[in-house]
Amino acid sequence: MEKIYIIGLGPGSIDSLTLGAVDRINAGDKNFLRTEKHPTVKYFVDKNIPYKSYDFLYDTKDSFGQVYEKIAEDLIEESKKNSSINYFVPGNPLVAEKTVELLMEREVDIEIISGMSFIEPMIELVGRDPINGLKIVDGAEFNGLIVDINVDMIITQVYNYRIISEVKIILSEIYGDEYEVYLVNSAGVKENEKKHLVPIYELDRFEEVGPLTSIFVPKIDGKHKKVFDFNDLLGIMKILRSENGCPWDMEQTHESIRQSVIEEAYEVVDAIDKNDIDGLMEELGDLLLQVIFHSQIAFEEGEFSLYDVTSSLANKLIYRHPHVFSQKSVENSEEVVYNWNMLKYAKRDIHSFTDKLKDIPKLPALMTSFKIQEKAAEIGFDWDNIDGPLNKVIEEYQEVLEAMEKFGGGDERTEEELGDLLFAIVNLSRFLKVNPEVALNRTINKFIKRFEFMEEKLEELGKKFEEMTLDEMDELWNQAKIHKIH
């Protein structure tokens, strides 16, 4: 059976070639190199050992993935023509070599001849011990989700300015422009080794960029930390809940802080309504705190962990988006919502319409009313046009007046009629495509701003509200309306 020997050429120096690699070079088999842009290729040239390089493919394909697929396919075909062939790659064949990964997935006989990777000389050059955490990533496929600020990181395959510029932008967004990283060239090739400790914004300003270029990003030091990630938040909460933590945090339960979830959610909405982006960032953090707080309490009680929360959410998102994660197609966003609801009901074993209404969570009354009416409209229980909800508001208003006259305030029957009026107004808002919760919050904010205007005017007059008559306050209120305070 045909066989492919995959041999590591080491980080760059000929002195780093292993005896196994030298034996294969001189074995007489046909030699293939992923790239000849590697210092150890000089060994082949000096000894007149023939080889074929795949460098030409990089200019013929649209993506690196296509290049690597073509290399793997060609090697398999070549192995069928010969009893055995040699395939040489930089460094260690099992470190950052996509072609090797592809070959190992195929039904072909492979033998790995190891070599020193670029990792060892890299960490020697920057003087960092990997025992404290080291992540190695491919610069050609780099994205923000890969980053872990709590471990050192080597970004390899940054062999041109386009890749380095893209990496720089992502690192800058996370670490900041001034954070210092190492740009390293030719690690392991002693006569050519270079390292530059530079702020991230200078990464793409160096001329020495090529196949042996890598970036080393030190983890963020805890002593001077200004950037934190999800794991940091978990660690902080664990400390706060620990024996030597905060007495208040230690005492809390799911029940004692449940109201905070509602309050923080409303503060998020308020920041959005005010178009306060800085406030939104802060309030989203406060809302996230509630998730972490409840998850830590649950973990301590042996109920569930944050990984259970994130896994449940991820599985739900995948399950309810078959048009994204499977072959199902949809026409528009309305169909997406419909599919989402149908999948949700199937998961919760909900079949009857009443079950669907009962499944609506206990939100604030305005929001719950809105959602119930939306559900009723889905099965056709709705007005044909705006006249229906308008007339219903008038009808319910009259019934409130009658109840007030007949039973007075504070009576349950008056309360019931007032509830009917509010429900009718919510229905009208739905027809007008206005969220009643948002509308009422906007009115509340407008009310507060108008009172602020009134109070400022009173200060100019040297007066206080307590000294004003209702008619005088009405006059100030009308001034606020004229000035379009909203």
N, C-alpha and C positions, 0 to 999 in steps of 0.2 A: 504493500500500500504506500502511496506517495506520502511524503512527510515534509513539513515546514519547520525549520529551526528558526526561532525568533531570538535574535541576539542583541543584547544591550551594549551600546558603544561607550557607555559612561558619560560623565558630564562634559567632557571635551578634551582633556589631556590624553595623549597616547599612553602615558604612564598609568592611566586609570583603566586601561583595557584589561579584562580578566584573562587568565590563561585559557579559560573555556572559549572566550571570544576569539582570541588569537588562533586557537586550534581550528575553529570553524572558518575563519577567514582563509586559512591555508589548507582547508579540507579538499579543495578542488571542485566543490559544488558551485552551481550558478549563484551569484550574489545579487541581491536586490536591496536598495537603500531607500527608505522613505524620503530622505533628503541628503544631498551631498554637502549641504551647507553646515558642516560640522567638522571641527578641527581633526578628529581622528581619521577622517577620510584620507588624510595625508599618508597614513600607513598603507592604504591600498595603492595610492599613487606611487609612493617610493618603491614598493615591491612589485609594481606592474601587475597588480591583481585586478582583473576586469570586474566591472559591476554595472548595474543599471539603476539609475535614479528615477524617482517618481516626481521630481520637482516640476517637470513640464506640465503635470496635471493641474497644478494650482492656477494656471492661467486659462485652462479650458473649461472649468466648472464654475457654476454660480455660487456654490457654497462649499465650506470645508467638509460638511457631511457628505456631499456628493464625491469629493476627492477621496475621502477615506473609504467609501463604499467601492469606488472604482479600483483602488489599490488592493483591497481585500479580494475582490473578484479576480483581478489579474493574477495575484499570487496563487490563488487556488487553481486557476487554469495552468499556470506555469508548473505548479507541483504535479499536475497530471501528466505533463510532458516529460518530467524528469523524476527519477526515483526519490530525490530529495533536493531541496533548495534552501538557501540561507536568506533570511530577511533581517536587515540591520536597522535598528531604531536608536535615536539618541537616548542617553540615560539608561534607566531601567525599563524593560519592556512592559512591566506592570504598573508603571507610574505615568499617568497623563498621556497614554498612547491609545487613541480611539481605534486605530487600525487593528491593534492587537486585541482589543475588546471585541471587535467585529469578527475577527478570525476565530476567537475562542467560542463564539456563538454558532459557528458553522461545523458541519460534520467533516472535519479534517484532522489528521494526526499532527499534533503540534508538540514541540519540545522547547521549553524556555531556557535560554542560556542567560543567566542574570548579569547585570552590570550595575555599577554604582549610579544611583540617580543624582539629579542635580540638588536634591534636598540636603544631603550631608554637607557638601561644600557651601551651600547657601546659608545654613544655620551657623556654620563655623565662621563665615564671613561677617555676619551681623551679630554674632555672639549671643544667641538666644537658645535656651534649652527647651526642646519640644515637649518635655515632660509636663510643662505647664499649659499645654494645649496648642495644637498646630492644625490649621486647616489648609489644604492645598486645592486650588480651584483653577479652572480653565478660563483665561482671559477672553478667549473667543466666544465663550458662552456666559460671560459674567453678567450677573444682575443683583439687585439689592437684596433679594430673598436669600442669596447664598451667604451674605455677610454675617459673621458672628463677632461682635465687638469685644467679646470676653476671651477670645483666644487669638494667638498670632495667626497670620494668614499669608500664604505665598500665592501670588497670582502669576501663573506661568502662561506661555503662549501669547505674550504681548509683543509680537514681533513686528508691528508696524504702528504708525502714528494714529491711524484710525482707531485701532483697538485701544491703544493707550489713552486716547482722548475720551473714548466712551467709558473706560474704567475710571478715569479721573473724575468725570461728572458724577458717577454713582458714588464713589468714595467721598467726594466733596459734600454731597447731600447728607451723608451719614456722619462722617467724622469732622467735617468743616474744612474750609480751604487751607487753614494754617497747620493742620495736623501733619506731623512729619512721618514720612515713610522712606524706605530704602528702594532706590532704583539700582538693580544689580545687573551687571553684564559679565558673561563668560565665567560664571561661578565654577570653580574646579579647573579652569585653564589658567594656571598661575601667572603666566606672562601677560595675560590679557584681562585678568580679573579687575573689575572696577565696581565700586559701590558709591552711591551718592545719597546722603541723608537730606531730603528735600521736603518742603511743604507740598501738599497734594497739588496745589494750583500750578506748580512748576513741572509736574511729571512729563508733560508733552513738549518740554522746551530743550530736550537733550538730543544731540545728533546720534549718539551711540545707541541705536535701537535695531535689534535684529533677532535672529532665531534663538539666541542664547540670552535674551533679556527677560528678566522677571522682576516682580515688585514684591517687597516684603512689607507687610502692614503689621506693626506691633499692636498687641491688644491694648485697649484703653486702660491706663493705670487707675486702680481704684482709689488711690490717694488724692488724685486731682480730677476725679471723674465729673464730666459735665454732660456726657451723652450716656443714656441708659436704654436697655432693651427690655423685652418682655421677661426674660429670666431674672434681670435685676429687680424688677417689680415684685416677682414672686419671692425673691430672697429678702427684700425689704419687709414684705408683709409677714413672712415667716418669723423674722426677727421681732417685729412689733407684737406678734401673738405669742412669742416665746416667754419663758420664765423671767428673763431679764428685759422684757419689752415694755410696752406702754400699758399701764393698768386699765385704761379705757378700752383699748383694742382687745385686750385679753378677755374682757367681760362680755363682748358682743356675741349675739347668736343670729341665726337666720331671721328670727322674728324681730329682734330689737333694731335691726338696720334695714328692714324691708321697706320702710317709708322712704329711705334715702334713695333707693333705686328710682322711685317715682319723681322725687324732687330733682335729682340729677338729670333725669331724662327731660324734664320740663326746662331745666336751665340750658340744656343743649338746644332745645327748640327755640328758646328765647334768644340765644346767641345767633341762631340762623335767621330769625325774624328781624333782628337788629343789623344783620349783615356784619356782625362783629367776628371777623376771622380769628383774631387773637383769642377772643373770648370762647369761640367755638373749640379751638385747640385745647384750651384749659378745661372746658366743661366735658369734652369727650374723655379727657384724662380722668376726671372725677367719676364719670360713668363707668369707665374701664375699671377703676378702683373697686366699684361695687361687685363686678364680676370676679375679680381676684380675691376680694374679701370673702365672698360667699364660698368660693372654691377652696380657700384655705380652711375655713371653718368645716366644710364638708370633708376635706381630706383628714383633718384631725379627728373627726367623728367616724372615720372609716366609711363614709357614704359614697364619695366619688372624688376624683382629682381633676385638676384643670385639664389634663390630657383627655379625660373622659368628655369634658365640655367641648374642647376643640375638635375631638374626633367625632362627637355626635353632630356638631355643626357642619363639619366637612362632609360627612356622609349624607347629611340632609341636603346640602347644597348640590352635591353630585346627583343624588336620587331625584331631586325636584327640577333638575335642569337636563333632562334627557336630550333636549335639542342641542345642547353644548357637548355633553360627555358621551353621547351615543349617536345613533344614526337618525333619530327622530327629527323631523323638520317642523317648523312652525311658520305661519304666515305673518303674524304681527304680535305686538306686545300684549294685546288682549288675549290672544290664544295662549301666550306664555303664562299669564295670570290664571287662566282657566285650568291649564295643565297643572300648575303649582297647587291649586286648591284641590283638584281631583286626586292628585298623588298624596296630599296631606290627609284628605278624608280616608283614603284607602289604608294608609298607614295606621290611622287611629280607629279604624273599624267604624266609621261614621257613615250611615246610610240615609236616614230620614232627614227631612228638612228641619224638623224640631231639634234633632241632634246637632245640626249645623249651627243653629241659633245658640244652643247651649254651649257650643264649643268656643264661641266668642269670649275672649278673656274679660275679666272684670276691670275694664278701663274706666276712666272718668265718664260720667253719664252721657255727656254730649258725644264723645267718641263712640261709646257703645251704641247709642241710638243711631248714629250715622252708619255704623257697620251692619246693624240689624236691618235697617232699611235697604242697604245695598244688597244684602242677601235676599230679602223679599223681592226686590226688583229683578233678581236673576231668574226667578221662576214666573215672572210676569205680574206679580202683585204690585202694581204701580200705576200712577196716573198716566194718561195719554199725553198731556201737555201741562204747561205751567199753571193753567187756570185751576186745575185740581188742587195742588198744594196751596195756592194763594187763597182760594175760597175756604180751604180747611183751616187756615190760620185765622181767618175772619170768624168762622164758625166757633172755633175753640176760644177765641177772645171773648165772644159774646157769652159763652158758657161760663167763663171765669167771672165776668161781671155779674151774671145771675147768681152764681154761687156766693160771691162776696155779699150780695144784697140779701140772700136767703140765709146763709150760714155764718157769715162774718169771717174775719181772718183767724188763722190758727186751726180751723176746722179741717178734718181729714178730707171731707168732700171738696172743699176749696183747694186743698193741696193736690187732690187728684186732677181737678180741672186745670190747674196751673201746669201740672206735669204734662197733660194732654196738649196744652198750648206750646210748651217747650218742644215736645216731640214733633208737633206740626211745623214749628219753625226750623227744626233740624231737617225735616223732609224738604222744606222749601229751599234751604241752603244746598241740599244735595242736587236739586233740580237746577240750581244756579251755578253748579260746579264750584261751590265755595265750601271749604272745610269749616264747620261751625266752631271747632276748637281754636283754629287759627284766627278766625274772624273775631271771636270773643277776646282772645288774648290781645289782638291788635287794638280793640276798643279799650281794654284795660290800660294798655300802654298810653293810648291817646288821652284817657282820663287823667292819668298821673301827670303827663306832660302839661296838660291844661291847668292842673292845680299848681304845678311848678311855676307857670307863667303868672297865675293869679298871685301866688305868694311873692314873686319877685316884684310885682307891681305894688303890692302892699308894703313891702320893705322900702320902696321908693317914697311911699306916702307916710312912712313911719307908723304904720298900723299893723294890727294882727287880725286873724280871722275872727277871733272871739269878740272883736269890737265892731264887726260888720253886721249889717242887717242882711236878710236873705235877698232882698231886692238889690242891695249893693253888690253882693257876691254874684248874683245873676248877671249884673252888668259886666263884671270882670270876666265871667265865663263867656259872655257873648263877645268880648274883646278878643279872648283867646281863640274863639271860632273864626273871627274876622281875620286874625293873623294866620289862619290855616295851621294852627298847632295840631299835628297828628303824628 
